[in-house]
Amino acid sequence: MSKETEYKNAYNVLNGGQIGEVQIADEVVAIIAGLAATEVEGVASMAGNVTNELVSKLGMKKLSKGVKVEVTPEAVSVDMALNMEYGYSIPKTSELVQEKVKQAIESMTGLHVSEVNVRIASVKLEG
């Protein structure tokens, strides 16, 4: 398998370092975004029926459901769909999600996040 084929959806964050290069796959950025979003109070789950309780059973890859990332050399763009808990302010919770996702991606990958677009797919009612 050629190196280009192996890293088809990856972005170099460190090229030609002393030991080698570091590449981050788009899927990894999507997982970071999904995990950060579900940590915000008021977010029931990612649209795709993955909740924090199921993450350990299903694996981290499923957490990227409902998340679309576009990684370019200049910036990362994130589109995500969330299921909200009833009773929380959608604008306030969405703003917290945007801030948390941006901070998580930037601190963990070193990539610049240009936008985080949030779509509310549903509201989860108690009981």
C-alpha positions in Angstrom: 0.0 0.0 0.0 1.4 3.3 -1.0 1.9 6.1 1.6 -0.6 8.3 -0.3 -3.3 5.7 -0.3 -2.7 4.8 3.4 -3.2 8.4 4.5 -5.9 9.5 2.0 -7.9 11.5 4.6 -5.1 12.7 6.8 -3.5 16.1 7.4 0.1 16.6 8.2 0.6 18.6 11.4 4.3 18.0 11.6 6.3 17.3 8.5 10.0 16.5 8.4 10.4 16.6 12.2 13.6 15.1 13.7 12.0 11.6 14.0 9.3 11.7 11.4 6.0 13.2 10.5 2.7 13.4 12.4 -0.6 12.9 10.5 -4.1 13.3 11.9 -7.0 11.6 10.1 -10.2 13.4 9.5 -12.0 10.7 11.5 -9.9 11.5 14.6 -10.9 15.2 14.4 -14.6 14.2 14.1 -14.3 11.9 17.2 -12.7 14.7 19.2 -15.5 17.1 18.1 -18.2 14.5 19.0 -16.7 13.7 22.4 -16.3 17.4 23.3 -20.0 18.1 22.3 -21.4 15.3 24.4 -19.6 16.7 27.4 -21.7 19.8 27.4 -24.7 19.8 29.8 -27.9 19.8 27.8 -26.6 17.7 25.0 -28.4 14.3 25.1 -26.4 12.7 22.3 -25.0 13.1 18.8 -27.7 12.7 16.2 -27.1 9.0 15.4 -28.2 7.7 18.8 -24.8 7.5 20.4 -24.7 8.5 24.1 -21.8 8.7 26.5 -23.0 5.5 28.2 -22.7 3.6 24.9 -19.3 4.9 23.9 -17.4 2.4 26.0 -19.5 -0.5 24.5 -19.6 0.6 20.9 -16.2 2.1 20.6 -15.0 5.7 19.9 -15.5 5.4 16.1 -19.3 5.5 16.5 -19.0 8.9 18.3 -18.2 10.6 15.0 -21.8 9.9 13.8 -23.5 13.2 13.2 -20.2 15.0 12.7 -18.7 16.1 9.4 -15.3 17.7 9.3 -13.5 19.4 6.5 -9.7 19.7 7.1 -7.7 22.0 4.9 -4.1 23.3 5.4 -5.6 26.6 6.6 -8.4 25.5 8.9 -10.9 22.9 10.1 -14.6 23.3 9.5 -17.0 21.3 11.6 -20.7 20.5 11.0 -22.5 18.6 13.7 -26.1 17.4 14.5 -27.1 17.1 18.2 -30.0 15.8 20.2 -30.8 18.2 23.0 -32.3 17.5 26.5 -35.6 19.2 27.1 -35.5 22.3 29.2 -32.1 23.7 28.2 -31.6 26.9 26.2 -30.7 25.9 22.7 -28.8 29.1 21.9 -26.7 28.9 25.1 -26.1 25.2 24.8 -25.1 25.5 21.2 -22.7 28.3 22.0 -21.1 26.2 24.7 -20.8 23.3 22.2 -19.1 25.5 19.7 -16.6 26.8 22.2 -15.9 23.4 23.7 -15.4 21.7 20.2 -13.2 24.5 19.0 -11.0 24.5 22.1 -10.7 20.7 22.1 -9.7 20.4 18.5 -7.2 23.2 18.7 -5.6 22.1 21.9 -5.4 18.4 20.9 -4.3 18.7 17.3 -2.8 22.2 16.9 -5.2 22.8 13.9 -7.1 26.1 13.6 -10.9 25.8 13.7 -12.6 28.3 11.5 -16.2 27.3 12.2 -18.4 25.0 14.2 -21.9 24.7 12.8 -24.5 23.1 15.1 -27.8 21.6 14.0 -30.3 20.5 16.5 -31.9 17.3 15.2 -34.3 16.6 18.1 -35.2 17.3 21.7 -35.2 14.4 24.1 -38.1 14.4 26.5 -37.8 12.9 30.0 -39.5 9.7 30.7 
